[in-house]
Amino acid sequence: MSPRMSIRSLFILVIALVAPAIPTAASAAQHGSAVVFSQHWTSNEVEEGGLFAVKAGHQNQLTEDPADTEPSFSPDGRTIAFARDGHIYTVRPDGSGERRLTNGSTLDSRPQISPNGQIVVFERRSAEGQPANLYTVRVNGGPATDLTPGPEEATEARFAPDGKTIVFVRTTLASGSRVNADLYSIRPNGSGLTRLTTTGRVDEFDPRYFAGGIVFSRGNQSEGPAGYADIYTMKADGTKVKPLVEGVGSAYVEDVSPQGHTLIFRRDRGLWVKKIGPGKAKKVAELPDGSQTNSVFSSDGKSVATLIEAKEEQRLMAINLADGRKSTLATAYGESSSEDSFGPVIDWQPVR
């Protein structure tokens, strides 16, 4: 481990020792589990970094390759899948047992481990800038299987809680030359492909399963002033589409609690939480202008970890949803392309 990270870990430890006895949002919600993230920096013109875990106020480095990114826990919390230099790997939460799952000249990314812990679904591109297809591979390695063959791009895969289906975004050409994104579902063995939405003038994206079906963002997913979205729900078969969050200000799905009843979403300059159904949303954090976020629930659904990317600073925080108490887990200074930055994906270790 580099001297720089030793100083950071010592700083975090000192803060933990001098903190008041009352549990903070991080220490209370993280009892027995860790928030995992990637970070890289340049030290003496040498790239450093890897995967890191913050648990009970302590930060540990799990891997030492600065290319490591996009960590995702298995539902039992015993395995982390991640991407490195266009390939998919797994590692245990203590940094041991590293295993490479995919090979070749393709670019593999965004791994998700199935609820039974047996397979990993991921995105594969033939080259940078090319459309992605979804592939699966056994968690112990082996040949990868093309789940969505064809020229259309398939991304944003998410398993249903029972592992029997996967919802994803398929991008196709609509009328004229417009690119349109709709939601589909498929079984992990490649059968049962079903189109769930058919909207030629708007996009569907950010899908997540919840206790009653699927919650998703609907609007224009392009970046910039043209982008907008509201949040909708539907049954898992695509029926009974209903608005959940709409009106003034765009709303984007961030995550659904493991219990399947609560949504965390981004709207305007705020992070909001809402029960999926009737009722009002509650604002839990103010966001800086132009910031990007990525938020995940703790396994008990009582807290969220959120990565806030603002100009010249990135901050990883834990938020207690009951009282709004916040705790900073880690901080990086500089924009995403500068010397010190977090990767865009974080995950919170499940606890059973």
C-alpha positions as YAML, in Angstrom:
chain: A
units: angstrom
residues:
- id: 1
  name: MET
  ca: [0.00, 0.00, 0.00]
- id: 2
  name: SER
  ca: [1.32, 3.45, -0.85]
- id: 3
  name: PRO
  ca: [2.39, 5.99, 1.85]
- id: 4
  name: ARG
  ca: [-0.37, 8.25, 0.59]
- id: 5
  name: MET
  ca: [-3.08, 5.71, 1.37]
- id: 6
  name: SER
  ca: [-1.50, 4.95, 4.76]
- id: 7
  name: ILE
  ca: [-1.85, 8.61, 5.71]
- id: 8
  name: ARG
  ca: [-5.48, 8.59, 4.54]
- id: 9
  name: SER
  ca: [-6.26, 5.43, 6.52]
- id: 10
  name: LEU
  ca: [-4.58, 6.92, 9.61]
- id: 11
  name: PHE
  ca: [-6.64, 10.09, 9.22]
- id: 12
  name: ILE
  ca: [-9.87, 8.08, 9.05]
- id: 13
  name: LEU
  ca: [-8.82, 6.06, 12.10]
- id: 14
  name: VAL
  ca: [-8.08, 9.22, 14.10]
- id: 15
  name: ILE
  ca: [-11.49, 10.63, 13.21]
- id: 16
  name: ALA
  ca: [-13.12, 7.38, 14.36]
- id: 17
  name: LEU
  ca: [-11.25, 7.48, 17.69]
- id: 18
  name: VAL
  ca: [-12.13, 11.08, 18.52]
- id: 19
  name: ALA
  ca: [-15.75, 10.80, 17.34]
- id: 20
  name: PRO
  ca: [-18.52, 10.98, 19.98]
- id: 21
  name: ALA
  ca: [-19.89, 7.74, 21.43]
- id: 22
  name: ILE
  ca: [-23.26, 8.22, 19.71]
- id: 23
  name: PRO
  ca: [-23.15, 6.13, 16.49]
- id: 24
  name: THR
  ca: [-22.78, 8.11, 13.29]
- id: 25
  name: ALA
  ca: [-24.82, 7.37, 10.18]
- id: 26
  name: ALA
  ca: [-21.90, 5.42, 8.76]
- id: 27
  name: SER
  ca: [-20.93, 3.38, 11.82]
- id: 28
  name: ALA
  ca: [-24.51, 2.48, 12.73]
- id: 29
  name: ALA
  ca: [-25.59, 1.47, 9.24]
- id: 30
  name: GLN
  ca: [-22.33, -0.22, 8.32]
- id: 31
  name: HIS
  ca: [-22.15, -2.54, 11.30]
- id: 32
  name: GLY
  ca: [-20.76, -5.74, 9.80]
- id: 33
  name: SER
  ca: [-20.72, -4.49, 6.19]
- id: 34
  name: ALA
  ca: [-18.64, -2.28, 3.92]
- id: 35
  name: VAL
  ca: [-19.13, 0.27, 1.18]
- id: 36
  name: VAL
  ca: [-16.84, -0.60, -1.73]
- id: 37
  name: PHE
  ca: [-15.62, 1.86, -4.36]
- id: 38
  name: SER
  ca: [-12.75, 2.43, -6.78]
- id: 39
  name: GLN
  ca: [-10.23, 5.25, -6.65]
- id: 40
  name: HIS
  ca: [-7.16, 6.18, -8.68]
- id: 41
  name: TRP
  ca: [-4.56, 8.93, -8.52]
- id: 42
  name: THR
  ca: [-1.16, 9.91, -9.92]
- id: 43
  name: SER
  ca: [1.86, 9.90, -7.61]
- id: 44
  name: ASN
  ca: [5.23, 10.95, -9.05]
- id: 45
  name: GLU
  ca: [3.80, 10.40, -12.54]
- id: 46
  name: VAL
  ca: [2.81, 6.83, -11.62]
- id: 47
  name: GLU
  ca: [-0.84, 5.69, -11.74]
- id: 48
  name: GLU
  ca: [-1.99, 4.15, -8.48]
- id: 49
  name: GLY
  ca: [-5.29, 2.98, -7.07]
- id: 50
  name: GLY
  ca: [-7.67, 0.03, -6.98]
- id: 51
  name: LEU
  ca: [-10.75, -1.08, -5.08]
- id: 52
  name: PHE
  ca: [-11.31, 0.14, -1.52]
- id: 53
  name: ALA
  ca: [-13.73, -0.70, 1.25]
- id: 54
  name: VAL
  ca: [-14.89, 1.53, 4.11]
- id: 55
  name: LYS
  ca: [-16.22, -0.35, 7.13]
- id: 56
  name: ALA
  ca: [-16.91, 1.00, 10.63]
- id: 57
  name: GLY
  ca: [-14.72, 4.05, 10.01]
- id: 58
  name: HIS
  ca: [-11.76, 2.12, 8.60]
- id: 59
  name: GLN
  ca: [-10.64, 2.16, 4.97]
- id: 60
  name: ASN
  ca: [-8.92, -0.85, 3.41]
- id: 61
  name: GLN
  ca: [-7.39, -1.29, -0.03]
- id: 62
  name: LEU
  ca: [-8.60, -4.53, -1.65]
- id: 63
  name: THR
  ca: [-6.78, -4.43, -5.00]
- id: 64
  name: GLU
  ca: [-3.80, -2.46, -6.28]
- id: 65
  name: ASP
  ca: [-4.54, -1.97, -9.97]
- id: 66
  name: PRO
  ca: [-5.64, 1.62, -10.84]
- id: 67
  name: ALA
  ca: [-7.74, 0.20, -13.71]
- id: 68
  name: ASP
  ca: [-10.10, -1.58, -11.29]
- id: 69
  name: THR
  ca: [-13.62, -0.11, -11.32]
- id: 70
  name: GLU
  ca: [-17.39, -0.83, -11.22]
- id: 71
  name: PRO
  ca: [-17.51, -3.08, -8.12]
- id: 72
  name: SER
  ca: [-20.68, -5.08, -7.48]
- id: 73
  name: PHE
  ca: [-21.37, -7.40, -4.54]
- id: 74
  name: SER
  ca: [-22.98, -10.81, -4.76]
- id: 75
  name: PRO
  ca: [-26.26, -10.97, -2.80]
- id: 76
  name: ASP
  ca: [-24.59, -13.00, -0.03]
- id: 77
  name: GLY
  ca: [-21.87, -10.33, 0.33]
- id: 78
  name: ARG
  ca: [-19.04, -12.82, -0.13]
- id: 79
  name: THR
  ca: [-17.89, -11.89, -3.64]
- id: 80
  name: ILE
  ca: [-17.20, -8.65, -5.49]
- id: 81
  name: ALA
  ca: [-17.31, -8.59, -9.30]
- id: 82
  name: PHE
  ca: [-15.47, -5.74, -11.01]
- id: 83
  name: ALA
  ca: [-13.96, -4.59, -14.30]
- id: 84
  name: ARG
  ca: [-10.26, -4.24, -15.09]
- id: 85
  name: ASP
  ca: [-8.83, -3.23, -18.47]
- id: 86
  name: GLY
  ca: [-11.86, -4.55, -20.37]
- id: 87
  name: HIS
  ca: [-12.20, -7.83, -18.47]
- id: 88
  name: ILE
  ca: [-14.36, -9.08, -15.59]
- id: 89
  name: TYR
  ca: [-12.82, -10.25, -12.33]
- id: 90
  name: THR
  ca: [-14.02, -11.32, -8.90]
- id: 91
  name: VAL
  ca: [-12.41, -10.93, -5.48]
- id: 92
  name: ARG
  ca: [-13.42, -11.59, -1.88]
- id: 93
  name: PRO
  ca: [-14.31, -8.61, 0.36]
- id: 94
  name: ASP
  ca: [-10.96, -8.94, 2.16]
- id: 95
  name: GLY
  ca: [-9.03, -8.66, -1.12]
- id: 96
  name: SER
  ca: [-8.12, -12.35, -1.37]
- id: 97
  name: GLY
  ca: [-9.06, -14.94, -4.00]
- id: 98
  name: GLU
  ca: [-8.83, -12.70, -7.07]
- id: 99
  name: ARG
  ca: [-10.07, -14.51, -10.20]
- id: 100
  name: ARG
  ca: [-10.26, -13.44, -13.86]
- id: 101
  name: LEU
  ca: [-13.52, -14.50, -15.56]
- id: 102
  name: THR
  ca: [-13.27, -13.18, -19.14]
- id: 103
  name: ASN
  ca: [-10.56, -13.02, -21.81]
- id: 104
  name: GLY
  ca: [-10.04, -11.80, -25.35]
- id: 105
  name: SER
  ca: [-9.83, -8.47, -27.15]
- id: 106
  name: THR
  ca: [-13.38, -7.30, -26.35]
- id: 107
  name: LEU
  ca: [-14.24, -4.68, -23.72]
- id: 108
  name: ASP
  ca: [-16.26, -6.05, -20.81]
- id: 109
  name: SER
  ca: [-17.85, -3.87, -18.12]
- id: 110
  name: ARG
  ca: [-20.70, -3.36, -15.61]
- id: 111
  name: PRO
  ca: [-20.84, -6.83, -13.97]
- id: 112
  name: GLN
  ca: [-23.84, -7.91, -11.87]
- id: 113
  name: ILE
  ca: [-23.90, -11.20, -9.90]
- id: 114
  name: SER
  ca: [-27.12, -13.23, -9.95]
- id: 115
  name: PRO
  ca: [-29.15, -13.69, -6.73]
- id: 116
  name: ASN
  ca: [-28.07, -17.35, -6.48]
- id: 117
  name: GLY
  ca: [-24.43, -16.31, -6.88]
- id: 118
  name: GLN
  ca: [-23.86, -18.64, -9.85]
- id: 119
  name: ILE
  ca: [-23.50, -16.33, -12.86]
- id: 120
  name: VAL
  ca: [-22.38, -12.82, -13.75]
- id: 121
  name: VAL
  ca: [-24.14, -10.71, -16.38]
- id: 122
  name: PHE
  ca: [-22.05, -7.97, -17.98]
- id: 123
  name: GLU
  ca: [-21.82, -5.64, -20.99]
- id: 124
  name: ARG
  ca: [-19.45, -6.50, -23.85]
- id: 125
  name: ARG
  ca: [-18.30, -4.23, -26.68]
- id: 126
  name: SER
  ca: [-16.17, -5.25, -29.65]
- id: 127
  name: ALA
  ca: [-14.29, -1.94, -29.36]
- id: 128
  name: GLU
  ca: [-14.53, 1.45, -27.67]
- id: 129
  name: GLY
  ca: [-17.61, 3.34, -28.89]
- id: 130
  name: GLN
  ca: [-19.29, 0.23, -30.32]
- id: 131
  name: PRO
  ca: [-22.74, -0.94, -29.11]
- id: 132
  name: ALA
  ca: [-22.82, -3.33, -26.17]
- id: 133
  name: ASN
  ca: [-24.46, -6.73, -25.85]
- id: 134
  name: LEU
  ca: [-25.22, -8.51, -22.61]
- id: 135
  name: TYR
  ca: [-23.22, -11.64, -21.84]
- id: 136
  name: THR
  ca: [-23.19, -14.11, -18.97]
- id: 137
  name: VAL
  ca: [-20.34, -16.13, -17.47]
- id: 138
  name: ARG
  ca: [-20.17, -18.57, -14.57]
- id: 139
  name: VAL
  ca: [-18.88, -16.97, -11.37]
- id: 140
  name: ASN
  ca: [-16.08, -19.56, -11.35]
- id: 141
  name: GLY
  ca: [-15.13, -18.76, -14.95]
- id: 142
  name: GLY
  ca: [-15.66, -20.50, -18.28]
- id: 143
  name: PRO
  ca: [-16.95, -19.51, -21.71]
- id: 144
  name: ALA
  ca: [-19.08, -16.37, -21.95]
- id: 145
  name: THR
  ca: [-22.56, -16.61, -23.52]
- id: 146
  name: ASP
  ca: [-24.15, -13.88, -25.64]
- id: 147
  name: LEU
  ca: [-27.49, -13.17, -23.95]
- id: 148
  name: THR
  ca: [-28.77, -10.55, -26.43]
- id: 149
  name: PRO
  ca: [-27.29, -11.28, -29.89]
- id: 150
  name: GLY
  ca: [-27.97, -8.72, -32.59]
- id: 151
  name: PRO
  ca: [-26.92, -5.22, -33.62]
- id: 152
  name: GLU
  ca: [-29.06, -3.39, -31.05]
- id: 153
  name: GLU
  ca: [-27.30, -2.13, -27.95]
- id: 154
  name: ALA
  ca: [-28.27, -3.78, -24.65]
- id: 155
  name: THR
  ca: [-27.23, -2.19, -21.34]
- id: 156
  name: GLU
  ca: [-28.23, -1.55, -17.70]
- id: 157
  name: ALA
  ca: [-28.97, -5.17, -16.79]
- id: 158
  name: ARG
  ca: [-30.59, -5.86, -13.41]
- id: 159
  name: PHE
  ca: [-31.66, -9.19, -11.94]
- id: 160
  name: ALA
  ca: [-35.09, -9.77, -10.45]
- id: 161
  name: PRO
  ca: [-34.86, -10.64, -6.73]
- id: 162
  name: ASP
  ca: [-35.67, -14.29, -7.49]
- id: 163
  name: GLY
  ca: [-33.07, -14.37, -10.29]
- id: 164
  name: LYS
  ca: [-35.54, -15.72, -12.85]
- id: 165
  name: THR
  ca: [-35.48, -12.67, -15.15]
- id: 166
  name: ILE
  ca: [-33.23, -9.77, -16.10]
- id: 167
  name: VAL
  ca: [-34.54, -6.33, -17.06]
- id: 168
  name: PHE
  ca: [-32.39, -4.25, -19.40]
- id: 169
  name: VAL
  ca: [-32.39, -1.30, -21.81]
- id: 170
  name: ARG
  ca: [-32.31, -2.03, -25.56]
- id: 171
  name: THR
  ca: [-31.53, 0.87, -27.88]
- id: 172
  name: THR
  ca: [-32.93, 0.80, -31.42]
- id: 173
  name: LEU
  ca: [-33.54, 3.19, -34.30]
- id: 174
  name: ALA
  ca: [-36.98, 4.80, -34.12]
- id: 175
  name: SER
  ca: [-38.69, 6.85, -36.82]
- id: 176
  name: GLY
  ca: [-36.22, 8.77, -38.92]
- id: 177
  name: SER
  ca: [-32.75, 8.58, -37.44]
- id: 178
  name: ARG
  ca: [-33.73, 8.96, -33.79]
- id: 179
  name: VAL
  ca: [-32.27, 6.46, -31.35]
- id: 180
  name: ASN
  ca: [-34.84, 5.12, -28.89]
- id: 181
  name: ALA
  ca: [-34.36, 3.20, -25.62]
- id: 182
  name: ASP
  ca: [-36.97, 0.72, -24.38]
- id: 183
  name: LEU
  ca: [-37.09, -1.84, -21.58]
- id: 184
  name: TYR
  ca: [-36.94, -5.58, -22.20]
- id: 185
  name: SER
  ca: [-36.70, -8.63, -20.00]
- id: 186
  name: ILE
  ca: [-35.06, -12.00, -20.58]
- id: 187
  name: ARG
  ca: [-34.27, -15.16, -18.63]
- id: 188
  name: PRO
  ca: [-30.64, -15.77, -17.64]
- id: 189
  name: ASN
  ca: [-30.49, -18.71, -20.09]
- id: 190
  name: GLY
  ca: [-31.40, -16.41, -23.02]
- id: 191
  name: SER
  ca: [-35.01, -17.51, -23.45]
- id: 192
  name: GLY
  ca: [-38.20, -15.53, -22.94]
- id: 193
  name: LEU
  ca: [-37.12, -12.22, -24.50]
- id: 194
  name: THR
  ca: [-40.01, -9.79, -23.88]
- id: 195
  name: ARG
  ca: [-40.41, -6.16, -24.86]
- id: 196
  name: LEU
  ca: [-41.87, -4.29, -21.90]
- id: 197
  name: THR
  ca: [-42.24, -0.73, -23.25]
- id: 198
  name: THR
  ca: [-43.02, 0.68, -26.70]
- id: 199
  name: THR
  ca: [-42.62, 4.45, -26.72]
- id: 200
  name: GLY
  ca: [-41.17, 5.85, -29.92]
- id: 201
  name: ARG
  ca: [-40.73, 9.44, -28.72]
- id: 202
  name: VAL
  ca: [-39.37, 8.95, -25.21]
- id: 203
  name: ASP
  ca: [-36.76, 6.71, -23.61]
- id: 204
  name: GLU
  ca: [-36.98, 4.29, -20.71]
- id: 205
  name: PHE
  ca: [-33.86, 3.72, -18.63]
- id: 206
  name: ASP
  ca: [-32.53, 3.20, -15.05]
- id: 207
  name: PRO
  ca: [-34.71, 0.08, -14.47]
- id: 208
  name: ARG
  ca: [-34.85, -1.59, -11.05]
- id: 209
  name: TYR
  ca: [-37.08, -4.36, -9.75]
- id: 210
  name: PHE
  ca: [-39.19, -3.58, -6.69]
- id: 211
  name: ALA
  ca: [-41.71, -5.63, -4.70]
- id: 212
  name: GLY
  ca: [-44.52, -4.93, -7.18]
- id: 213
  name: GLY
  ca: [-42.69, -4.96, -10.52]
- id: 214
  name: ILE
  ca: [-40.25, -2.54, -12.15]
- id: 215
  name: VAL
  ca: [-39.54, 1.13, -11.44]
- id: 216
  name: PHE
  ca: [-37.76, 3.16, -14.12]
- id: 217
  name: SER
  ca: [-36.99, 6.61, -15.52]
- id: 218
  name: ARG
  ca: [-38.87, 7.82, -18.61]
- id: 219
  name: GLY
  ca: [-37.95, 10.85, -20.72]
- id: 220
  name: ASN
  ca: [-34.95, 11.85, -22.81]
- id: 221
  name: GLN
  ca: [-31.76, 10.32, -21.47]
- id: 222
  name: SER
  ca: [-29.46, 12.53, -23.54]
- id: 223
  name: GLU
  ca: [-27.04, 14.69, -21.56]
- id: 224
  name: GLY
  ca: [-27.38, 18.46, -21.57]
- id: 225
  name: PRO
  ca: [-30.41, 20.78, -21.62]
- id: 226
  name: ALA
  ca: [-32.50, 18.35, -23.71]
- id: 227
  name: GLY
  ca: [-32.37, 15.63, -21.05]
- id: 228
  name: TYR
  ca: [-35.34, 15.15, -18.74]
- id: 229
  name: ALA
  ca: [-37.15, 12.34, -16.94]
- id: 230
  name: ASP
  ca: [-40.02, 11.32, -14.68]
- id: 231
  name: ILE
  ca: [-40.27, 8.08, -12.73]
- id: 232
  name: TYR
  ca: [-42.80, 5.35, -13.49]
- id: 233
  name: THR
  ca: [-43.70, 1.89, -12.25]
- id: 234
  name: MET
  ca: [-45.14, -1.12, -14.04]
- id: 235
  name: LYS
  ca: [-45.76, -4.81, -13.50]
- id: 236
  name: ALA
  ca: [-42.87, -7.12, -14.34]
- id: 237
  name: ASP
  ca: [-44.64, -8.06, -17.59]
- id: 238
  name: GLY
  ca: [-44.85, -4.43, -18.74]
- id: 239
  name: THR
  ca: [-48.53, -3.86, -17.91]
- id: 240
  name: LYS
  ca: [-50.15, -1.23, -15.66]
- id: 241
  name: VAL
  ca: [-47.66, 1.58, -16.25]
- id: 242
  name: LYS
  ca: [-48.19, 4.37, -13.70]
- id: 243
  name: PRO
  ca: [-46.38, 7.63, -12.88]
- id: 244
  name: LEU
  ca: [-44.67, 7.67, -9.50]
- id: 245
  name: VAL
  ca: [-42.70, 10.94, -9.51]
- id: 246
  name: GLU
  ca: [-43.57, 13.61, -12.09]
- id: 247
  name: GLY
  ca: [-44.07, 17.34, -12.40]
- id: 248
  name: VAL
  ca: [-41.64, 20.20, -12.00]
- id: 249
  name: GLY
  ca: [-38.02, 19.08, -12.15]
- id: 250
  name: SER
  ca: [-36.63, 15.93, -13.71]
- id: 251
  name: ALA
  ca: [-36.43, 12.80, -11.53]
- id: 252
  name: TYR
  ca: [-34.01, 9.89, -12.06]
- id: 253
  name: VAL
  ca: [-33.97, 6.47, -10.38]
- id: 254
  name: GLU
  ca: [-30.87, 5.78, -8.28]
- id: 255
  name: ASP
  ca: [-31.69, 2.60, -6.32]
- id: 256
  name: VAL
  ca: [-34.42, 0.49, -4.71]
- id: 257
  name: SER
  ca: [-34.10, -0.89, -1.19]
- id: 258
  name: PRO
  ca: [-33.40, -4.63, -0.88]
- id: 259
  name: GLN
  ca: [-36.84, -5.02, 0.71]
- id: 260
  name: GLY
  ca: [-38.32, -3.66, -2.53]
- id: 261
  name: HIS
  ca: [-40.51, -0.93, -1.06]
- id: 262
  name: THR
  ca: [-38.42, 2.26, -1.04]
- id: 263
  name: LEU
  ca: [-36.87, 4.34, -3.81]
- id: 264
  name: ILE
  ca: [-33.92, 6.73, -3.72]
- id: 265
  name: PHE
  ca: [-33.89, 9.20, -6.61]
- id: 266
  name: ARG
  ca: [-32.22, 12.38, -7.82]
- id: 267
  name: ARG
  ca: [-34.27, 15.47, -8.60]
- id: 268
  name: ASP
  ca: [-32.99, 18.96, -9.36]
- id: 269
  name: ARG
  ca: [-30.34, 19.70, -6.73]
- id: 270
  name: GLY
  ca: [-31.48, 17.10, -4.24]
- id: 271
  name: LEU
  ca: [-31.45, 13.44, -3.31]
- id: 272
  name: TRP
  ca: [-34.89, 12.16, -2.33]
- id: 273
  name: VAL
  ca: [-36.36, 9.02, -0.76]
- id: 274
  name: LYS
  ca: [-39.91, 7.76, -1.27]
- id: 275
  name: LYS
  ca: [-42.02, 4.75, -0.53]
- id: 276
  name: ILE
  ca: [-43.02, 3.16, -3.85]
- id: 277
  name: GLY
  ca: [-46.73, 3.98, -3.91]
- id: 278
  name: PRO
  ca: [-48.89, 6.85, -2.66]
- id: 279
  name: GLY
  ca: [-47.32, 9.49, -0.46]
- id: 280
  name: LYS
  ca: [-44.81, 12.29, -0.58]
- id: 281
  name: ALA
  ca: [-41.07, 12.11, -1.16]
- id: 282
  name: LYS
  ca: [-38.57, 13.27, 1.47]
- id: 283
  name: LYS
  ca: [-35.45, 15.23, 0.58]
- id: 284
  name: VAL
  ca: [-32.40, 13.76, 2.33]
- id: 285
  name: ALA
  ca: [-29.50, 15.68, 0.80]
- id: 286
  name: GLU
  ca: [-28.79, 18.88, -1.10]
- id: 287
  name: LEU
  ca: [-26.62, 18.46, -4.20]
- id: 288
  name: PRO
  ca: [-24.23, 21.03, -5.70]
- id: 289
  name: ASP
  ca: [-25.10, 22.58, -9.06]
- id: 290
  name: GLY
  ca: [-24.24, 20.33, -11.97]
- id: 291
  name: SER
  ca: [-23.27, 17.42, -9.74]
- id: 292
  name: GLN
  ca: [-23.64, 13.73, -10.59]
- id: 293
  name: THR
  ca: [-24.60, 11.08, -8.05]
- id: 294
  name: ASN
  ca: [-24.67, 7.34, -7.59]
- id: 295
  name: SER
  ca: [-26.55, 6.04, -4.55]
- id: 296
  name: VAL
  ca: [-27.10, 2.57, -3.07]
- id: 297
  name: PHE
  ca: [-29.11, 1.29, -0.11]
- id: 298
  name: SER
  ca: [-27.72, -0.58, 2.86]
- id: 299
  name: SER
  ca: [-29.05, -4.12, 3.18]
- id: 300
  name: ASP
  ca: [-31.52, -3.10, 5.91]
- id: 301
  name: GLY
  ca: [-32.85, -0.24, 3.76]
- id: 302
  name: LYS
  ca: [-32.32, 2.27, 6.57]
- id: 303
  name: SER
  ca: [-29.35, 4.14, 5.07]
- id: 304
  name: VAL
  ca: [-27.87, 5.01, 1.69]
- id: 305
  name: ALA
  ca: [-24.33, 5.55, 0.52]
- id: 306
  name: THR
  ca: [-24.04, 8.21, -2.14]
- id: 307
  name: LEU
  ca: [-21.16, 9.33, -4.32]
- id: 308
  name: ILE
  ca: [-21.49, 13.04, -5.13]
- id: 309
  name: GLU
  ca: [-19.38, 14.29, -8.00]
- id: 310
  name: ALA
  ca: [-19.07, 18.07, -8.07]
- id: 311
  name: LYS
  ca: [-16.47, 20.40, -9.55]
- id: 312
  name: GLU
  ca: [-13.02, 19.70, -8.11]
- id: 313
  name: GLU
  ca: [-14.37, 17.40, -5.38]
- id: 314
  name: GLN
  ca: [-15.94, 13.97, -5.06]
- id: 315
  name: ARG
  ca: [-17.39, 12.87, -1.75]
- id: 316
  name: LEU
  ca: [-18.63, 9.45, -0.66]
- id: 317
  name: MET
  ca: [-21.21, 9.80, 2.12]
- id: 318
  name: ALA
  ca: [-23.54, 7.68, 4.22]
- id: 319
  name: ILE
  ca: [-26.98, 9.07, 5.07]
- id: 320
  name: ASN
  ca: [-29.28, 7.78, 7.80]
- id: 321
  name: LEU
  ca: [-32.74, 8.05, 6.27]
- id: 322
  name: ALA
  ca: [-34.58, 8.24, 9.60]
- id: 323
  name: ASP
  ca: [-32.87, 11.34, 10.97]
- id: 324
  name: GLY
  ca: [-30.93, 12.65, 7.94]
- id: 325
  name: ARG
  ca: [-27.59, 12.34, 9.72]
- id: 326
  name: LYS
  ca: [-24.66, 12.34, 7.27]
- id: 327
  name: SER
  ca: [-21.14, 10.99, 7.53]
- id: 328
  name: THR
  ca: [-18.30, 11.39, 5.04]
- id: 329
  name: LEU
  ca: [-16.70, 8.05, 4.17]
- id: 330
  name: ALA
  ca: [-14.05, 9.24, 1.71]
- id: 331
  name: THR
  ca: [-13.14, 12.34, -0.30]
- id: 332
  name: ALA
  ca: [-11.24, 12.87, -3.55]
- id: 333
  name: TYR
  ca: [-10.23, 16.28, -4.85]
- id: 334
  name: GLY
  ca: [-10.25, 17.08, -8.56]
- id: 335
  name: GLU
  ca: [-12.53, 16.40, -11.48]
- id: 336
  name: SER
  ca: [-12.93, 12.83, -12.76]
- id: 337
  name: SER
  ca: [-10.12, 13.21, -15.31]
- id: 338
  name: SER
  ca: [-7.64, 14.75, -12.88]
- id: 339
  name: GLU
  ca: [-5.08, 13.24, -10.52]
- id: 340
  name: ASP
  ca: [-7.42, 12.01, -7.77]
- id: 341
  name: SER
  ca: [-10.89, 10.60, -8.42]
- id: 342
  name: PHE
  ca: [-13.40, 7.89, -7.57]
- id: 343
  name: GLY
  ca: [-14.90, 5.54, -10.11]
- id: 344
  name: PRO
  ca: [-18.57, 6.13, -10.98]
- id: 345
  name: VAL
  ca: [-19.90, 2.92, -9.34]
- id: 346
  name: ILE
  ca: [-20.22, 2.12, -5.64]
- id: 347
  name: ASP
  ca: [-21.91, -0.76, -3.80]
- id: 348
  name: TRP
  ca: [-22.86, -1.61, -0.23]
- id: 349
  name: GLN
  ca: [-22.10, -5.08, 1.07]
- id: 350
  name: PRO
  ca: [-25.28, -7.09, 1.73]
- id: 351
  name: VAL
  ca: [-25.73, -8.61, 5.20]
- id: 352
  name: ARG
  ca: [-27.99, -11.60, 5.74]
...
